[in-house]
Amino acid sequence: ACIVSDTLQFRSPTTTEYDKEVALKLEQISGENMNDLATAMFAAKSDLSTLSIKEILLADHKDFDFSGKKYKLAVLETTDPMQALSKMTELKAEMVKVKEEGNLEGVFLFVVDIINLEAKLLVNTDEEKAIAERAFGKQWDGDYLTLPGVVSRKKQIAPKIEKAVM
C-alpha cells in the first residue's frame, strides 16, 4: 500500500524499478490485487467530507527554507480535484491564517489530480503568483495555475519553487 500510494501506482517520476519489483512480490505474497488496492486507496484519500479546511490544507505539507525564507508546500492528492477546488475560498482563507501563524513568506497548495497527472496550484498573493510563474514558466489565468505532469513535491515542485525564490 505504501509503495502504491507513494508512487501514485507507479506513475510518479519518483518511481523506481525496485519499487515495481518489491510491489509485485508483495502482491504475490499477500494475494491483494494491486489495481483494486490502488483504486480503493485513492477513493478513500479523495473523500474530503469528514475533514476540516485546515485538515485538508495540512494533510500533506512540508516546510522549506529557501534563501532564508520559510515556505509551506502543501499537496492534496485526489481523484476528484473539483471536490477541493469547490472549497477554494475557505482554503485560501486558511492559507492566510497558516501563513501568519507560521511567520511564512508563502503558502502554496498543489491539488494533484492522480488520474490525469496534473496539479492545480492555489496561492493568495501577487508575490506567490510571480514565484509560481517563474517556477513553472506559465502565466496565471484564473483562480489557479494548471500544471500538467506535475505530481511530485520532491522532484517537480520544491526544486522549481526554490529556484524561483532565489
Secondary structure as GFF3:
##gff-version 3
##sequence-region A 1 166
A	DSSP	alpha_helix	2	6	.	.	.	ID=ss1
A	DSSP	alpha_helix	17	30	.	.	.	ID=ss2
A	DSSP	alpha_helix	34	46	.	.	.	ID=ss3
A	DSSP	alpha_helix	53	58	.	.	.	ID=ss4
A	DSSP	beta_strand	61	66	.	.	.	ID=ss5
A	DSSP	beta_strand	69	78	.	.	.	ID=ss6
A	DSSP	alpha_helix	81	85	.	.	.	ID=ss7
A	DSSP	alpha_helix	88	101	.	.	.	ID=ss8
A	DSSP	beta_strand	106	113	.	.	.	ID=ss9
A	DSSP	beta_strand	118	122	.	.	.	ID=ss10
A	DSSP	alpha_helix	126	136	.	.	.	ID=ss11
A	DSSP	beta_strand	145	148	.	.	.	ID=ss12
A	DSSP	pi_helix	153	157	.	.	.	ID=ss13
A	DSSP	alpha_helix	158	165	.	.	.	ID=ss14
###
